[in-house]
Amino acid sequence: MAYWFNVDTRQVETDDSKSQGDHVMGPYDSHEAAASALETAKAKTDQWDAQDRAWEEGATED
């Protein structure tokens, strides 16, 4: 079963109860992963921003 995070209601939904529209994130493999969707997205965005800054400054990751 897949899980989804509804950004409007801030609730985890399943395939059976998934809302329609663009306000859901997922799918996720577990309820816990869906519940932490916003934190996960922020962490990934912060990581990508740091990588972009490093690339723009000419740094490379080995």
Helices and strands as residue ranges (DSSP letters): E 3-6, E 11-14, E 24-28, H 31-35, H 37-56
